[in-house]
Amino acid sequence: MLLQPSLEPKVGFDNVTPRLQINRLLQESDTFQRLNAAHLNQLESLPIFIAAMILGKYAEIEETRLSKLATLWIILRNLYSVVYVVQNKPLSWVRSVLFIWSLSISCNLIREAAAKLQQKKSTKE
């Protein structure tokens, strides 16, 4: 039957208990550990970027500038993930540069939005 659970041991992918599968793969594969760490780092950096983009829109920063910064951020974060997975000790500095560069885009956009909002406030007074 199609819906009958199998009593055979699990091999390959497990869509029934995917979190257990992740734990198993973390113990078995160094590559999966690096992939998972890169994924978690992406999740940690995304809220800062989203906040920066929302502030940029609120401050009415030019659409072209926001688009270019967002594109650059996405490229840097994807490169970061690739370097994270294939890195070795001599290349670990590349990962750090990519991380700092992508974070600085978000921080600079927040700074730029704050300056523009301050400028708008001072011209109203």
C-alpha positions in Angstrom: 0.0 0.0 0.0 1.1 3.5 -0.7 0.2 4.8 2.8 1.5 1.8 4.7 4.6 2.7 6.8 7.7 0.7 5.9 9.4 -1.4 8.5 12.7 -1.4 6.6 15.6 0.6 8.0 15.8 4.2 6.8 18.3 4.8 4.0 18.9 8.1 2.2 16.5 11.0 2.9 14.0 11.0 5.7 11.0 13.2 5.2 9.2 11.8 8.2 11.7 13.0 10.8 13.9 15.5 9.0 15.4 17.0 12.2 16.7 13.6 13.3 18.2 13.2 9.8 20.0 16.6 10.2 21.4 15.5 13.6 22.6 12.2 12.0 24.2 14.0 9.1 25.9 16.5 11.4 27.6 13.6 13.1 28.5 11.8 9.9 29.7 14.5 7.5 32.1 17.3 7.8 30.8 18.8 4.6 27.2 18.8 6.0 28.5 20.4 9.2 29.9 23.3 7.1 26.8 23.5 5.0 24.6 23.7 8.1 26.9 26.3 9.7 26.8 28.4 6.5 23.0 28.1 6.5 22.7 29.2 10.2 25.0 32.1 9.5 22.7 33.2 6.6 19.7 33.0 8.9 21.6 35.2 11.5 22.6 37.9 9.1 19.3 38.1 7.1 17.3 40.1 9.8 19.9 42.9 9.8 19.8 43.1 6.0 16.0 43.1 6.0 15.9 45.9 8.6 18.5 47.9 6.6 16.4 47.6 3.4 13.2 48.5 5.2 14.9 51.6 6.7 16.3 52.5 3.2 12.8 52.3 1.7 11.3 54.4 4.6 14.0 57.0 4.2 13.3 57.1 0.5 16.8 56.2 -0.6 17.0 55.9 -4.4 15.6 52.6 -5.7 18.6 52.0 -8.0 21.0 52.3 -5.0 18.9 49.9 -2.9 18.7 47.4 -5.8 22.5 47.5 -6.3 23.2 47.1 -2.6 20.8 44.2 -2.4 22.3 42.5 -5.4 25.8 42.9 -4.0 24.7 41.6 -0.6 23.1 38.5 -2.2 26.3 37.8 -4.3 28.5 38.3 -1.3 26.4 36.0 0.9 26.3 33.3 -1.8 30.1 33.5 -2.2 30.4 33.3 1.6 28.5 30.0 1.6 30.6 28.6 -1.1 33.8 29.6 0.6 32.5 28.3 3.9 32.0 24.8 2.5 35.3 24.5 0.5 37.6 26.5 2.7 40.8 25.4 4.4 43.0 27.2 6.9 44.8 29.4 4.3 41.5 30.5 2.8 39.6 31.2 6.0 40.4 34.9 5.8 38.4 35.1 2.5 35.3 34.0 4.4 35.9 36.7 7.1 36.3 39.4 4.4 33.1 38.3 2.7 31.2 38.3 6.0 32.5 41.7 7.1 31.8 43.2 3.6 28.2 41.9 3.6 27.6 43.1 7.1 29.1 46.5 6.3 26.6 46.9 3.5 23.7 46.5 5.9 25.3 48.8 8.5 26.1 51.5 6.0 22.6 51.4 4.6 21.2 51.9 8.2 23.6 54.8 8.7 22.7 56.3 5.3 18.9 56.0 6.1 19.4 57.6 9.5 21.3 60.5 8.0 18.7 61.0 5.3 15.9 60.9 7.9 17.8 63.4 10.1 18.3 65.7 7.1 14.5 65.5 6.3 13.7 66.3 10.0 16.0 69.3 10.1 14.6 70.8 6.8 11.1 70.6 8.2 12.1 72.7 11.2 
